Amino acid sequence: MLEEGGAMGVECTLCALALVVIALRIFVRLFILRQSLRISDYFAIMGWLCAAAETICHSITFKAGILKYVDPNLPPLESLMKASDSSASRVMHADIYRSKANFASLIFLEVGIYFPKASILALYWSIIPPFLESLRKTLIVITGLTGASALSALLVDLLWCNPISNNWSPDFHKCAVFTLIDPFIVNWSINFATDLLIFVFPFLLIGHLNLRKHQGWAFKGTLSLGAITILISVARFTYIFKTILVVPDDIWCVAELSTATMVVSLPTLKPLVFESRDKGNMSKESRSIPSSTGYNRGCEIPDSNIFMIGDSRIENLTQRQ
């Protein structure tokens, strides 16, 4: 098990890396693209704020001092309970303090993990033109499911233990949502399901794009970044399911949230690496899409350049009949 200082060092490093990526994203948007921040940017920022808040809550947990009474030779939950019971006079107040911090960190995780999802969904909405009706309808369903999942996760955490103060009661063994495996499984399952939907969805867009071979590979490579978040989520589930309430699972939580924030932001940093030939008009180009009906449907794709598919970006969208 990691020492307190080592655990906090890892969490702070992850949070700092995410902050650097977010800062670069804002720099690109404001000073290179010369655009105002979009809703996708604000969602990404909110994701980082939740990661920072979760890290702060974990530091409060460590500061409470309960971990010094934990026996590393016992199963984590049993060890923590024994520590609280055998050292009650010394840890009662620290225990309540720690429980409040743990509950708050859980809320920041369960809510915060959906902000990066909202960021990438907002991006999809800005890219997919209205005439691609089947994709738009699919996106409506995914957006609705993601919103419902976020609300469900929040309600599970708030309502599982009644009254809510049981979560930080001195007798928290009776009911504290952050010590229970059932709500964890419920929230992780809906989180994982929405991750898969959001990851698979953009691959449906490929059939509607006219891309050169190297552009297609770059496009798929960018989309595949989402697999990083899914793998970390699976690792977090595997670890926490076996060893709930130990220091490293706090790291997994911060890792998933920070990584998700970075993954949805990294593609937006393309202008820092590749200089477009039409740099001055990067955000204003419009493409005309021919239609068999004779109606020339123009579609402005302001954020298409983030997918790193070359200087010409998405050159044509073809309407499938």
MARZASE-398629 format. One record per residue (C-alpha): residue number from 1; residue in three letters; y, z, x. Coordinates in nm, 2 decimals, padded with zeros to 4 digits, always signed. Example, Ala and Ser with C-alpha at 12.3 -4.5 7.8 and 13.67 -1.06 7.14 Angstrom:
BEGIN
<atom 1 ALA <-00.45 +00.78 +01.23>>
<atom 2 SER <-00.11 +00.71 +01.37>>
% end
This chain:
BEGIN
<atom 1 MET <+00.00 +00.00 +00.00>>
<atom 2 LEU <+00.34 -00.09 +00.14>>
<atom 3 GLU <+00.58 +00.19 +00.23>>
<atom 4 GLU <+00.89 +00.23 +00.01>>
<atom 5 GLY <+01.13 +00.08 +00.27>>
<atom 6 GLY <+00.90 -00.22 +00.33>>
<atom 7 ALA <+00.86 -00.29 -00.04>>
<atom 8 MET <+01.24 -00.27 -00.10>>
<atom 9 GLY <+01.30 -00.49 +00.21>>
<atom 10 VAL <+01.08 -00.76 +00.07>>
<atom 11 GLU <+01.24 -00.74 -00.27>>
<atom 12 CYS <+01.59 -00.75 -00.13>>
<atom 13 THR <+01.50 -01.05 +00.09>>
<atom 14 LEU <+01.36 -01.24 -00.21>>
<atom 15 CYS <+01.67 -01.16 -00.42>>
<atom 16 ALA <+01.90 -01.26 -00.13>>
<atom 17 LEU <+01.72 -01.59 -00.09>>
<atom 18 ALA <+01.76 -01.66 -00.46>>
<atom 19 LEU <+02.13 -01.57 -00.44>>
<atom 20 VAL <+02.18 -01.82 -00.15>>
<atom 21 VAL <+02.02 -02.10 -00.36>>
<atom 22 ILE <+02.23 -02.01 -00.67>>
<atom 23 ALA <+02.55 -02.00 -00.46>>
<atom 24 LEU <+02.46 -02.35 -00.31>>
<atom 25 ARG <+02.39 -02.48 -00.66>>
<atom 26 ILE <+02.73 -02.36 -00.78>>
<atom 27 PHE <+02.89 -02.51 -00.47>>
<atom 28 VAL <+02.73 -02.85 -00.53>>
<atom 29 ARG <+02.83 -02.85 -00.90>>
<atom 30 LEU <+03.20 -02.75 -00.84>>
<atom 31 PHE <+03.29 -02.90 -00.50>>
<atom 32 ILE <+03.06 -03.19 -00.44>>
<atom 33 LEU <+02.99 -03.33 -00.79>>
<atom 34 ARG <+03.33 -03.19 -00.90>>
<atom 35 GLN <+03.20 -03.09 -01.24>>
<atom 36 SER <+03.24 -02.77 -01.44>>
<atom 37 LEU <+02.93 -02.55 -01.46>>
<atom 38 ARG <+02.68 -02.66 -01.72>>
<atom 39 ILE <+02.48 -02.43 -01.95>>
<atom 40 SER <+02.17 -02.49 -01.72>>
<atom 41 ASP <+02.37 -02.34 -01.43>>
<atom 42 TYR <+02.47 -02.03 -01.64>>
<atom 43 PHE <+02.10 -01.98 -01.74>>
<atom 44 ALA <+02.00 -01.99 -01.37>>
<atom 45 ILE <+02.27 -01.74 -01.28>>
<atom 46 MET <+02.15 -01.51 -01.56>>
<atom 47 GLY <+01.80 -01.54 -01.41>>
<atom 48 TRP <+01.93 -01.42 -01.07>>
<atom 49 LEU <+02.12 -01.13 -01.23>>
<atom 50 CYS <+01.80 -01.01 -01.40>>
<atom 51 ALA <+01.62 -01.03 -01.06>>
<atom 52 ALA <+01.90 -00.83 -00.90>>
<atom 53 ALA <+01.89 -00.57 -01.18>>
<atom 54 GLU <+01.52 -00.54 -01.15>>
<atom 55 THR <+01.55 -00.48 -00.77>>
<atom 56 ILE <+01.81 -00.21 -00.84>>
<atom 57 CYS <+01.58 -00.04 -01.09>>
<atom 58 HIS <+01.29 -00.05 -00.83>>
<atom 59 SER <+01.52 +00.11 -00.57>>
<atom 60 ILE <+01.60 +00.39 -00.83>>
<atom 61 THR <+01.23 +00.44 -00.88>>
<atom 62 PHE <+01.17 +00.48 -00.50>>
<atom 63 LYS <+01.48 +00.71 -00.47>>
<atom 64 ALA <+01.33 +00.94 -00.74>>
<atom 65 GLY <+01.07 +01.04 -00.48>>
<atom 66 ILE <+00.77 +01.03 -00.71>>
<atom 67 LEU <+00.58 +00.80 -00.47>>
<atom 68 LYS <+00.56 +01.06 -00.19>>
<atom 69 TYR <+00.32 +01.26 -00.41>>
<atom 70 VAL <+00.09 +00.96 -00.48>>
<atom 71 ASP <-00.26 +00.98 -00.32>>
<atom 72 PRO <-00.34 +00.63 -00.18>>
<atom 73 ASN <-00.71 +00.71 -00.19>>
<atom 74 LEU <-00.71 +00.73 -00.57>>
<atom 75 PRO <-00.67 +00.44 -00.82>>
<atom 76 PRO <-00.30 +00.38 -00.87>>
<atom 77 LEU <-00.25 +00.50 -01.23>>
<atom 78 GLU <-00.48 +00.81 -01.18>>
<atom 79 SER <-00.30 +00.89 -00.86>>
<atom 80 LEU <+00.04 +00.88 -01.02>>
<atom 81 MET <-00.07 +01.09 -01.31>>
<atom 82 LYS <-00.23 +01.35 -01.08>>
<atom 83 ALA <+00.09 +01.36 -00.87>>
<atom 84 SER <+00.30 +01.43 -01.18>>
<atom 85 ASP <+00.06 +01.70 -01.30>>
<atom 86 SER <+00.00 +01.88 -00.97>>
<atom 87 SER <+00.37 +01.88 -00.87>>
<atom 88 ALA <+00.53 +01.92 -01.21>>
<atom 89 SER <+00.79 +02.16 -01.10>>
<atom 90 ARG <+00.92 +01.93 -00.83>>
<atom 91 VAL <+00.88 +01.59 -01.00>>
<atom 92 MET <+00.95 +01.64 -01.37>>
<atom 93 HIS <+01.31 +01.53 -01.35>>
<atom 94 ALA <+01.23 +01.26 -01.10>>
<atom 95 ASP <+00.95 +01.15 -01.33>>
<atom 96 ILE <+01.18 +01.10 -01.63>>
<atom 97 TYR <+01.43 +00.93 -01.40>>
<atom 98 ARG <+01.16 +00.70 -01.26>>
<atom 99 SER <+01.02 +00.62 -01.61>>
<atom 100 LYS <+01.37 +00.51 -01.74>>
<atom 101 ALA <+01.41 +00.29 -01.43>>
<atom 102 ASN <+01.06 +00.14 -01.48>>
<atom 103 PHE <+01.12 +00.07 -01.85>>
<atom 104 ALA <+01.46 -00.09 -01.77>>
<atom 105 SER <+01.30 -00.30 -01.49>>
<atom 106 LEU <+01.03 -00.42 -01.74>>
<atom 107 ILE <+01.30 -00.53 -01.98>>
<atom 108 PHE <+01.49 -00.72 -01.71>>
<atom 109 LEU <+01.16 -00.89 -01.61>>
<atom 110 GLU <+01.04 -00.99 -01.95>>
<atom 111 VAL <+01.38 -01.12 -02.06>>
<atom 112 GLY <+01.49 -01.25 -01.72>>
<atom 113 ILE <+01.18 -01.47 -01.67>>
<atom 114 TYR <+01.29 -01.69 -01.96>>
<atom 115 PHE <+01.64 -01.77 -01.82>>
<atom 116 PRO <+01.50 -02.01 -01.56>>
<atom 117 LYS <+01.29 -02.17 -01.83>>
<atom 118 ALA <+01.61 -02.20 -02.04>>
<atom 119 SER <+01.79 -02.36 -01.75>>
<atom 120 ILE <+01.53 -02.63 -01.70>>
<atom 121 LEU <+01.50 -02.70 -02.07>>
<atom 122 ALA <+01.88 -02.74 -02.09>>
<atom 123 LEU <+01.85 -02.99 -01.81>>
<atom 124 TYR <+01.58 -03.18 -02.00>>
<atom 125 TRP <+01.81 -03.20 -02.30>>
<atom 126 SER <+02.09 -03.35 -02.09>>
<atom 127 ILE <+01.85 -03.61 -01.94>>
<atom 128 ILE <+01.65 -03.74 -02.23>>
<atom 129 PRO <+01.84 -03.98 -02.45>>
<atom 130 PRO <+01.84 -03.95 -02.83>>
<atom 131 PHE <+01.65 -04.28 -02.88>>
<atom 132 LEU <+01.34 -04.14 -02.71>>
<atom 133 GLU <+01.26 -03.97 -03.04>>
<atom 134 SER <+00.90 -03.86 -02.96>>
<atom 135 LEU <+01.01 -03.69 -02.64>>
<atom 136 ARG <+01.30 -03.52 -02.81>>
<atom 137 LYS <+01.07 -03.39 -03.09>>
<atom 138 THR <+00.83 -03.26 -02.83>>
<atom 139 LEU <+01.12 -03.09 -02.65>>
<atom 140 ILE <+01.23 -02.93 -02.98>>
<atom 141 VAL <+00.89 -02.78 -03.02>>
<atom 142 ILE <+00.88 -02.65 -02.66>>
<atom 143 THR <+01.23 -02.51 -02.68>>
<atom 144 GLY <+01.14 -02.33 -03.01>>
<atom 145 LEU <+00.82 -02.19 -02.87>>
<atom 146 THR <+01.00 -02.07 -02.55>>
<atom 147 GLY <+01.27 -01.90 -02.75>>
<atom 148 ALA <+01.02 -01.73 -02.98>>
<atom 149 SER <+00.82 -01.62 -02.68>>
<atom 150 ALA <+01.12 -01.46 -02.52>>
<atom 151 LEU <+01.20 -01.27 -02.84>>
<atom 152 SER <+00.84 -01.17 -02.88>>
<atom 153 ALA <+00.82 -01.03 -02.53>>
<atom 154 LEU <+01.14 -00.83 -02.58>>
<atom 155 LEU <+01.01 -00.69 -02.91>>
<atom 156 VAL <+00.67 -00.60 -02.76>>
<atom 157 ASP <+00.85 -00.39 -02.49>>
<atom 158 LEU <+01.09 -00.23 -02.73>>
<atom 159 LEU <+00.85 -00.15 -03.02>>
<atom 160 TRP <+00.51 -00.10 -02.87>>
<atom 161 CYS <+00.57 +00.28 -02.82>>
<atom 162 ASN <+00.74 +00.45 -03.12>>
<atom 163 PRO <+00.98 +00.61 -03.08>>
<atom 164 ILE <+01.11 +00.42 -02.78>>
<atom 165 SER <+01.20 +00.74 -02.60>>
<atom 166 ASN <+00.83 +00.79 -02.55>>
<atom 167 ASN <+00.86 +00.55 -02.26>>
<atom 168 TRP <+01.05 +00.80 -02.05>>
<atom 169 SER <+00.92 +01.12 -02.20>>
<atom 170 PRO <+00.78 +01.39 -01.96>>
<atom 171 ASP <+00.45 +01.33 -02.13>>
<atom 172 PHE <+00.47 +00.95 -02.07>>
<atom 173 HIS <+00.09 +00.93 -02.03>>
<atom 174 LYS <+00.07 +00.93 -02.41>>
<atom 175 CYS <+00.26 +00.60 -02.45>>
<atom 176 ALA <+00.47 +00.42 -02.19>>
<atom 177 VAL <+00.47 +00.04 -02.22>>
<atom 178 PHE <+00.49 -00.01 -01.85>>
<atom 179 THR <+00.16 +00.18 -01.80>>
<atom 180 LEU <-00.03 -00.01 -02.07>>
<atom 181 ILE <-00.24 -00.31 -02.00>>
<atom 182 ASP <-00.24 -00.46 -02.36>>
<atom 183 PRO <+00.13 -00.53 -02.38>>
<atom 184 PHE <+00.12 -00.67 -02.03>>
<atom 185 ILE <-00.15 -00.91 -02.12>>
<atom 186 VAL <+00.03 -01.02 -02.44>>
<atom 187 ASN <+00.36 -01.09 -02.26>>
<atom 188 TRP <+00.20 -01.25 -01.96>>
<atom 189 SER <+00.00 -01.48 -02.18>>
<atom 190 ILE <+00.29 -01.62 -02.37>>
<atom 191 ASN <+00.49 -01.64 -02.05>>
<atom 192 PHE <+00.21 -01.84 -01.88>>
<atom 193 ALA <+00.17 -02.07 -02.19>>
<atom 194 THR <+00.54 -02.16 -02.19>>
<atom 195 ASP <+00.53 -02.22 -01.81>>
<atom 196 LEU <+00.25 -02.47 -01.86>>
<atom 197 LEU <+00.43 -02.65 -02.14>>
<atom 198 ILE <+00.75 -02.68 -01.94>>
<atom 199 PHE <+00.56 -02.79 -01.63>>
<atom 200 VAL <+00.37 -03.06 -01.81>>
<atom 201 PHE <+00.65 -03.20 -02.03>>
<atom 202 PRO <+00.86 -03.39 -01.77>>
<atom 203 PHE <+00.55 -03.59 -01.66>>
<atom 204 LEU <+00.56 -03.74 -02.01>>
<atom 205 LEU <+00.89 -03.89 -01.91>>
<atom 206 ILE <+00.75 -04.09 -01.62>>
<atom 207 GLY <+00.62 -04.36 -01.86>>
<atom 208 HIS <+00.97 -04.43 -01.98>>
<atom 209 LEU <+01.12 -04.48 -01.64>>
<atom 210 ASN <+01.15 -04.79 -01.42>>
<atom 211 LEU <+01.11 -04.64 -01.08>>
<atom 212 ARG <+01.02 -04.79 -00.74>>
<atom 213 LYS <+00.71 -04.65 -00.58>>
<atom 214 HIS <+00.89 -04.41 -00.34>>
<atom 215 GLN <+01.12 -04.29 -00.63>>
<atom 216 GLY <+00.81 -04.22 -00.84>>
<atom 217 TRP <+00.65 -04.01 -00.57>>
<atom 218 ALA <+00.98 -03.82 -00.51>>
<atom 219 PHE <+01.01 -03.76 -00.89>>
<atom 220 LYS <+00.66 -03.62 -00.92>>
<atom 221 GLY <+00.71 -03.41 -00.61>>
<atom 222 THR <+01.02 -03.25 -00.75>>
<atom 223 LEU <+00.84 -03.18 -01.08>>
<atom 224 SER <+00.56 -03.02 -00.89>>
<atom 225 LEU <+00.78 -02.75 -00.76>>
<atom 226 GLY <+00.71 -02.58 -01.10>>
<atom 227 ALA <+00.36 -02.52 -00.98>>
<atom 228 ILE <+00.49 -02.26 -00.73>>
<atom 229 THR <+00.61 -02.03 -01.01>>
<atom 230 ILE <+00.28 -02.08 -01.20>>
<atom 231 LEU <+00.08 -01.98 -00.90>>
<atom 232 ILE <+00.29 -01.67 -00.84>>
<atom 233 SER <+00.26 -01.58 -01.20>>
<atom 234 VAL <-00.12 -01.60 -01.18>>
<atom 235 ALA <-00.12 -01.39 -00.86>>
<atom 236 ARG <+00.09 -01.13 -01.03>>
<atom 237 PHE <-00.15 -01.11 -01.33>>
<atom 238 THR <-00.45 -01.09 -01.10>>
<atom 239 TYR <-00.30 -00.81 -00.89>>
<atom 240 ILE <-00.14 -00.61 -01.17>>
<atom 241 PHE <-00.44 -00.64 -01.39>>
<atom 242 LYS <-00.64 -00.46 -01.12>>
<atom 243 THR <-00.38 -00.23 -00.98>>
<atom 244 ILE <-00.11 -00.14 -01.23>>
<atom 245 LEU <+00.17 +00.08 -01.12>>
<atom 246 VAL <+00.17 +00.05 -00.75>>
<atom 247 VAL <+00.45 -00.06 -00.52>>
<atom 248 PRO <+00.34 -00.41 -00.44>>
<atom 249 ASP <+00.32 -00.51 -00.81>>
<atom 250 ASP <+00.70 -00.45 -00.82>>
<atom 251 ILE <+00.72 -00.71 -00.54>>
<atom 252 TRP <+00.52 -00.96 -00.74>>
<atom 253 CYS <+00.76 -00.91 -01.04>>
<atom 254 VAL <+01.07 -00.97 -00.83>>
<atom 255 ALA <+00.89 -01.26 -00.65>>
<atom 256 GLU <+00.81 -01.44 -00.98>>
<atom 257 LEU <+01.16 -01.40 -01.11>>
<atom 258 SER <+01.34 -01.49 -00.79>>
<atom 259 THR <+01.11 -01.78 -00.72>>
<atom 260 ALA <+01.15 -01.92 -01.07>>
<atom 261 THR <+01.53 -01.90 -01.02>>
<atom 262 MET <+01.50 -02.09 -00.69>>
<atom 263 VAL <+01.26 -02.35 -00.82>>
<atom 264 VAL <+01.49 -02.46 -01.10>>
<atom 265 SER <+01.79 -02.47 -00.87>>
<atom 266 LEU <+01.64 -02.64 -00.55>>
<atom 267 PRO <+01.64 -02.99 -00.70>>
<atom 268 THR <+02.02 -02.96 -00.78>>
<atom 269 LEU <+02.09 -02.93 -00.40>>
<atom 270 LYS <+02.01 -03.30 -00.34>>
<atom 271 PRO <+02.37 -03.39 -00.27>>
<atom 272 LEU <+02.36 -03.15 +00.03>>
<atom 273 VAL <+02.08 -03.35 +00.19>>
<atom 274 PHE <+02.13 -03.70 +00.06>>
<atom 275 GLU <+02.46 -03.87 +00.05>>
<atom 276 SER <+02.48 -04.11 -00.24>>
<atom 277 ARG <+02.64 -04.45 -00.20>>
<atom 278 ASP <+02.84 -04.41 -00.52>>
<atom 279 LYS <+02.94 -04.05 -00.44>>
<atom 280 GLY <+03.26 -04.07 -00.62>>
<atom 281 ASN <+03.10 -04.17 -00.95>>
<atom 282 MET <+02.78 -03.97 -00.92>>
<atom 283 SER <+02.84 -03.78 -01.25>>
<atom 284 LYS <+02.99 -04.06 -01.45>>
<atom 285 GLU <+02.75 -04.35 -01.43>>
<atom 286 SER <+02.61 -04.49 -01.75>>
<atom 287 ARG <+02.31 -04.71 -01.79>>
<atom 288 SER <+02.25 -04.96 -02.06>>
<atom 289 ILE <+01.91 -04.97 -02.22>>
<atom 290 PRO <+01.82 -05.30 -02.39>>
<atom 291 SER <+01.66 -05.28 -02.73>>
<atom 292 SER <+01.44 -05.54 -02.90>>
<atom 293 THR <+01.66 -05.49 -03.21>>
<atom 294 GLY <+01.95 -05.63 -03.02>>
<atom 295 TYR <+02.14 -05.30 -03.02>>
<atom 296 ASN <+02.26 -05.21 -02.68>>
<atom 297 ARG <+02.20 -04.84 -02.65>>
<atom 298 GLY <+02.40 -04.69 -02.36>>
<atom 299 CYS <+02.28 -04.36 -02.22>>
<atom 300 GLU <+02.48 -04.14 -01.98>>
<atom 301 ILE <+02.25 -03.94 -01.77>>
<atom 302 PRO <+02.48 -03.69 -01.59>>
<atom 303 ASP <+02.21 -03.47 -01.44>>
<atom 304 SER <+01.94 -03.73 -01.36>>
<atom 305 ASN <+02.03 -03.72 -00.99>>
<atom 306 ILE <+01.88 -03.38 -00.95>>
<atom 307 PHE <+01.53 -03.52 -00.96>>
<atom 308 MET <+01.57 -03.67 -00.60>>
<atom 309 ILE <+01.46 -04.02 -00.69>>
<atom 310 GLY <+01.68 -04.20 -00.45>>
<atom 311 ASP <+02.04 -04.31 -00.43>>
<atom 312 SER <+02.02 -04.52 -00.75>>
<atom 313 ARG <+01.87 -04.23 -00.94>>
<atom 314 ILE <+01.72 -04.32 -01.28>>
<atom 315 GLU <+01.81 -04.68 -01.30>>
<atom 316 ASN <+01.66 -04.77 -01.63>>
<atom 317 LEU <+01.50 -04.60 -01.92>>
<atom 318 THR <+01.28 -04.83 -02.12>>
<atom 319 GLN <+01.23 -04.77 -02.49>>
<atom 320 ARG <+00.86 -04.78 -02.58>>
<atom 321 GLN <+00.79 -04.94 -02.91>>
% end
